[in-house]
């Protein structure tokens, strides 16, 4: 018995086009079963605390940043909250009488140390809260409903869930 007969049927029973369509439908059904019926591996959320240094902010804007503010990304809120804000005169470098650079404090602008906190399941080698990656040294936008400031993450602390021992 031949694989294809003179009418293009497989083993004399099934049309080749019908067989391809049937194969595609079976593959779609298998993919759907895999997606929906296998147990999902859930990772409990880890508490992520991180500090962002926002340099040289005008004092009017610095006063707007308050503990309890929720961050936004796009048009929706993200699970990140400001826990603490420390404001101090901004650091700047100036030239002294001998032309050497010296560190000084700016009497007008403020440097903000903003401590933020959020919970996220960490399933890959990347921590993302909202649409931003959390890693010391990276730029971070502290963006709420009423302001947006650009800073640098200077410290990241991970606090594992209570039911998971720390490594």
C-alpha positions in Angstrom: 0.0 0.0 0.0 1.3 3.4 -1.0 1.5 6.4 1.4 -0.4 8.6 -1.1 -2.9 7.2 -3.6 -3.9 8.8 -6.9 -6.5 11.0 -5.3 -4.0 12.5 -2.8 -5.3 10.7 0.2 -3.0 9.3 2.9 -3.3 5.5 3.0 -6.4 5.9 0.9 -8.4 7.4 3.8 -7.5 11.0 4.6 -6.8 13.9 2.3 -3.4 15.5 2.7 -4.8 19.0 3.4 -7.2 17.6 6.0 -4.3 15.8 7.7 -2.3 19.0 8.0 -5.3 20.9 9.4 -5.9 18.1 11.9 -2.3 18.0 12.9 -2.3 21.8 13.6 -5.5 21.5 15.6 -4.0 18.7 17.7 -0.9 20.8 18.4 -3.0 23.8 19.4 -5.0 21.6 21.8 -1.8 20.1 23.3 -0.4 23.6 23.8 -3.6 24.8 25.5 -3.7 21.8 27.7 0.0 22.4 28.7 -0.7 26.1 29.5 -3.9 25.6 31.5 -3.8 22.2 33.2 -0.2 22.0 34.4 0.3 23.4 37.9 1.9 26.9 37.9 5.0 27.2 39.9 4.3 30.2 42.2 7.0 32.0 43.9 6.0 33.9 47.0 6.7 37.6 46.7 9.9 39.0 48.1 9.9 42.4 49.9 12.3 44.7 48.0 13.5 47.8 49.7 15.7 50.2 47.8 17.1 53.7 48.1 17.2 56.2 45.3 19.5 59.3 45.3 17.8 62.1 43.4 20.3 65.0 43.1 19.8 68.7 42.8 16.0 69.1 43.2 14.4 72.5 43.6 13.0 72.9 47.1 9.4 73.3 45.9 9.6 70.0 44.2 11.4 68.3 47.1 8.6 69.3 49.4 6.1 67.4 47.2 7.8 64.0 47.8 6.3 62.4 50.8 6.2 59.0 52.5 3.2 57.0 51.5 3.1 58.2 47.9 2.4 55.4 45.4 4.4 55.2 42.2 2.9 54.9 38.7 4.0 53.5 35.4 2.2 54.5 32.3 -1.4 55.0 33.3 -1.6 52.7 36.3 -0.3 52.4 39.8 2.5 49.9 40.5 3.1 48.1 43.8 5.8 50.4 45.0 5.4 52.9 47.9 7.7 55.6 49.2 8.6 54.7 52.8 11.0 57.5 53.7 12.3 60.8 52.3 15.5 62.5 53.5 16.2 65.9 52.2 19.6 67.6 52.6 21.4 70.5 50.8 22.7 69.3 47.4 26.4 68.4 47.0 28.3 70.3 44.4 31.9 70.8 43.4 33.3 74.3 43.3 36.8 75.6 42.5 38.6 77.2 45.4 41.1 80.2 45.2 43.9 77.9 44.0 41.8 76.3 41.2 41.3 73.0 43.1 37.9 71.4 43.2 36.3 71.2 46.6 33.1 69.6 47.7 30.5 72.1 48.9 26.8 72.2 49.8 24.3 74.1 47.5 22.2 76.5 49.6 19.2 76.2 47.2 18.9 72.8 45.7 18.2 69.6 47.7 19.5 66.1 47.3 16.8 63.5 48.2 17.3 60.1 49.5 14.1 58.3 48.8 13.5 54.8 50.3 11.0 52.8 48.4 9.4 49.4 49.0 7.5 46.9 47.0 6.7 43.2 46.8 7.5 41.1 43.7 8.0 37.4 43.0 11.6 36.9 41.8 11.6 34.2 39.2 14.5 35.2 37.1 17.9 36.9 37.6 16.2 40.3 37.3 14.1 42.3 39.8 11.4 44.4 38.2 8.9 46.5 40.0 6.5 48.1 37.5 8.4 48.5 34.3 11.7 49.4 35.9 14.6 47.1 36.8 15.8 47.3 40.4 19.6 47.1 40.6 22.1 49.4 42.5 23.8 51.8 40.1 20.8 51.9 37.6 18.8 55.0 36.9 15.3 55.0 38.4 12.4 57.3 37.8 10.5 58.2 41.0 7.2 58.9 39.3 3.8 59.5 41.0 0.6 61.1 39.9 2.0 64.6 40.5 5.8 64.5 40.0 8.6 62.6 38.2 12.2 62.7 39.4 15.2 60.9 37.9 17.7 59.4 40.3 20.1 56.5 40.8 19.5 53.4 42.9 22.3 53.3 45.6 21.1 50.4 47.8 18.9 47.3 47.3 17.8 45.0 50.2 15.8 41.8 49.6 13.7 40.5 52.5 12.6 36.9 51.6 9.1 35.7 52.6 8.7 34.5 56.1 8.0 30.9 55.0 11.2 30.8 52.9 14.6 30.7 54.8 17.2 33.3 53.8 20.2 32.1 51.9 
